[in-house]
Amino acid sequence: MTTLPRFTVHRAQTVEEASDLLDRFGDDAVVLCGGTELLLVYHFGFADYPDLVDIKDIEELRGIAVDGDQLRIGATVTHREIERSPIVMEHFPALAAMERHVGNIRVRNQGTIGGNLCFADPHSDPATFLIAAGGAVTVRRGGADARRIPIESFVRGPFETALEPGELLVAVHVPRPRPGTAFVHRKMSFHERPAITVAAHVAVAGGRVAEARLAVGSVGVAPVRAAAAEEHLAGLDAARPDPSALAAAGVAAAEASSPVADSNGSIEYKRHLVGVLTGRVVDEAIAAARGA
Ligand SMILES: Cc1cc2nc3c(=O)[nH]c(=O)nc-3n(C[C@H](O)[C@H](O)[C@H](O)COP(=O)(O)OP(=O)(O)OC[C@H]3O[C@@H](n4cnc5c(N)ncnc54)[C@H](O)[C@@H]3O)c2cc1C
């Protein structure tokens, strides 16, 4: 049996207190939220910070609310809370559906949306989803103004984010889908975490694809928006989307996602997966937007 290294948990009540603690303990300290990633890292001996700054009591980091045309989701909200939230189910059911397939029930009960994004594991459902949805995060350190950062700029690479020292992710903001739009998120997993995630946000007007936002994740070092793939979708006949345009979008998405070889497969295999899954996701999203 592995013994965890000794550590002290400091419970912060405000962002100011958390930043003070992080400043005071410096390189010895790390933020603790649900602990599903952090305690695994300790368990495998990859980290042994003696001071953990627990942020779960901080009111500013809690809650799910409608904020104008957006949803605001506090950083410490768990996957399970999002999945079951009546507000999310009413205003963005695709977000609840995506959360329902994150990990397993234990991970969803304990793990948070903020912890998922801050850990920046490349195999993330919410990061891919939120890029396609045009989401952003608010980050703040005590005593300073909040910074708002689009998700694609926040997640910089494997286990790397735009957070500055002493800063916390405070909330996630996601625009509510407009009428006539549909959102589809799909993944494939061979192990615990997704091997590929594809999300598409499609708007149909006058029987044609008026707008498409596409994101691909989990195959490369970070999730990306596949802007070149979106260009193949603009103007498509929504009743009979041209299969060659969907295939071209898949090729462009595979190019944008820059797959890396790992235990989920070779670069060539992942490019193929991205192509196939992108075509299916987009086809499904166009059909759903047509009926929306
Ligand atoms: C078995 C298993 C299966 C999984 N399957 C999936 C899956 O299918 N899809 C998927 O997307 N994810 C999956 N995950 C990842 C899961 O979503 C994350 O583990 C979880 O969301 C992390 O949240 P947490 O609160 O536990 O983070 P913690 O472990 O508490 O923290 C993670 C990291 O983020 C930092 N941090 C946390 N919150 C903040 C904040 N507000 N501000 C600044 N820094 C912060 C911590 O310092 C730490 O470095 C899986 C994980 C496991 C263990």
The ligand as an SDF file (V2000), in Angstrom:
LIG
                    3D

 53 58  0  0  0  0  0  0  0  0999 V2000
  -10.5750    7.6430  -13.2080 C   0  0  0  0  0  0  0  0  0  0  0  0
  -10.7330    8.9980  -13.8300 C   0  0  0  0  0  0  0  0  0  0  0  0
  -11.4700    9.1410  -15.0040 C   0  0  0  0  0  0  0  0  0  0  0  0
  -11.6360   10.3980  -15.5940 C   0  0  0  0  0  0  0  0  0  0  0  0
  -12.3510   10.5110  -16.7520 N   0  0  0  0  0  0  0  0  0  0  0  0
  -12.5170   11.7330  -17.3320 C   0  0  0  0  0  0  0  0  0  0  0  0
  -13.2800   11.8870  -18.5260 C   0  0  0  0  0  0  0  0  0  0  0  0
  -13.8530   10.9360  -19.0690 O   0  0  0  0  0  0  0  0  0  0  0  0
  -13.3720   13.1390  -19.0570 N   0  0  0  0  0  0  0  0  0  0  0  0
  -12.7770   14.2310  -18.4780 C   0  0  0  0  0  0  0  0  0  0  0  0
  -12.8940   15.3350  -18.9760 O   0  0  0  0  0  0  0  0  0  0  0  0
  -12.0740   14.1150  -17.3290 N   0  0  0  0  0  0  0  0  0  0  0  0
  -11.9280   12.8960  -16.7520 C   0  0  0  0  0  0  0  0  0  0  0  0
  -11.2170   12.7820  -15.5870 N   0  0  0  0  0  0  0  0  0  0  0  0
  -10.6350   14.0040  -15.0050 C   0  0  0  0  0  0  0  0  0  0  0  0
  -11.6090   14.6680  -13.9910 C   0  0  0  0  0  0  0  0  0  0  0  0
  -12.5460   15.4170  -14.6940 O   0  0  0  0  0  0  0  0  0  0  0  0
  -10.7820   15.5690  -13.1080 C   0  0  0  0  0  0  0  0  0  0  0  0
  -10.0290   14.6850  -12.3190 O   0  0  0  0  0  0  0  0  0  0  0  0
  -11.5280   16.4880  -12.1780 C   0  0  0  0  0  0  0  0  0  0  0  0
  -12.4500   17.3260  -12.8100 O   0  0  0  0  0  0  0  0  0  0  0  0
  -10.5170   17.3870  -11.4520 C   0  0  0  0  0  0  0  0  0  0  0  0
  -11.2060   18.2190  -10.5310 O   0  0  0  0  0  0  0  0  0  0  0  0
  -10.7590   18.2930   -9.0100 P   0  0  0  0  0  0  0  0  0  0  0  0
  -11.6020   19.3200   -8.3750 O   0  0  0  0  0  0  0  0  0  0  0  0
  -10.7510   16.9380   -8.3850 O   0  0  0  0  0  0  0  0  0  0  0  0
   -9.2440   18.8100   -9.1690 O   0  0  0  0  0  0  0  0  0  0  0  0
   -8.0500   18.7310   -8.1260 P   0  0  0  0  0  0  0  0  0  0  0  0
   -7.4170   17.3900   -8.1530 O   0  0  0  0  0  0  0  0  0  0  0  0
   -8.4470   19.2790   -6.7960 O   0  0  0  0  0  0  0  0  0  0  0  0
   -7.0670   19.7970   -8.8050 O   0  0  0  0  0  0  0  0  0  0  0  0
   -6.5060   19.5550  -10.0850 C   0  0  0  0  0  0  0  0  0  0  0  0
   -5.4680   20.6480  -10.3770 C   0  0  0  0  0  0  0  0  0  0  0  0
   -6.0860   21.9030  -10.5940 O   0  0  0  0  0  0  0  0  0  0  0  0
   -5.6860   22.8780   -9.6180 C   0  0  0  0  0  0  0  0  0  0  0  0
   -6.9210   23.6120   -9.2840 N   0  0  0  0  0  0  0  0  0  0  0  0
   -8.1270   23.0360   -9.0080 C   0  0  0  0  0  0  0  0  0  0  0  0
   -9.0760   23.9950   -8.9170 N   0  0  0  0  0  0  0  0  0  0  0  0
   -8.4700   25.1740   -9.1300 C   0  0  0  0  0  0  0  0  0  0  0  0
   -8.9360   26.5380   -9.1820 C   0  0  0  0  0  0  0  0  0  0  0  0
  -10.2430   26.8560   -9.0390 N   0  0  0  0  0  0  0  0  0  0  0  0
   -8.0300   27.5150   -9.4090 N   0  0  0  0  0  0  0  0  0  0  0  0
   -6.7090   27.2060   -9.5910 C   0  0  0  0  0  0  0  0  0  0  0  0
   -6.2120   25.9460   -9.5840 N   0  0  0  0  0  0  0  0  0  0  0  0
   -7.0780   24.9460   -9.3570 C   0  0  0  0  0  0  0  0  0  0  0  0
   -5.0440   22.0930   -8.4900 C   0  0  0  0  0  0  0  0  0  0  0  0
   -4.0140   22.8230   -7.8620 O   0  0  0  0  0  0  0  0  0  0  0  0
   -4.4760   20.8810   -9.2370 C   0  0  0  0  0  0  0  0  0  0  0  0
   -3.2250   21.2110   -9.8050 O   0  0  0  0  0  0  0  0  0  0  0  0
  -11.0400   11.5420  -14.9820 C   0  0  0  0  0  0  0  0  0  0  0  0
  -10.3150   11.4010  -13.7870 C   0  0  0  0  0  0  0  0  0  0  0  0
  -10.1620   10.1580  -13.2140 C   0  0  0  0  0  0  0  0  0  0  0  0
   -9.3900   10.0360  -11.9180 C   0  0  0  0  0  0  0  0  0  0  0  0
  1  2  1  0
  2  3  1  0
  2 52  2  0
  3  4  2  0
  4  5  1  0
  4 50  1  0
  5  6  2  0
  6  7  1  0
  6 13  1  0
  7  8  2  0
  7  9  1  0
  9 10  1  0
 10 11  2  0
 10 12  1  0
 12 13  2  0
 13 14  1  0
 14 15  1  0
 14 50  1  0
 15 16  1  0
 16 17  1  0
 16 18  1  0
 18 19  1  0
 18 20  1  0
 20 21  1  0
 20 22  1  0
 22 23  1  0
 23 24  1  0
 24 25  2  0
 24 26  1  0
 24 27  1  0
 27 28  1  0
 28 29  2  0
 28 30  1  0
 28 31  1  0
 31 32  1  0
 32 33  1  0
 33 34  1  0
 33 48  1  0
 34 35  1  0
 35 36  1  0
 35 46  1  0
 36 37  1  0
 36 45  1  0
 37 38  2  0
 38 39  1  0
 39 40  1  0
 39 45  2  0
 40 41  1  0
 40 42  2  0
 42 43  1  0
 43 44  2  0
 44 45  1  0
 46 47  1  0
 46 48  1  0
 48 49  1  0
 50 51  2  0
 51 52  1  0
 52 53  1  0
M  END
$$$$
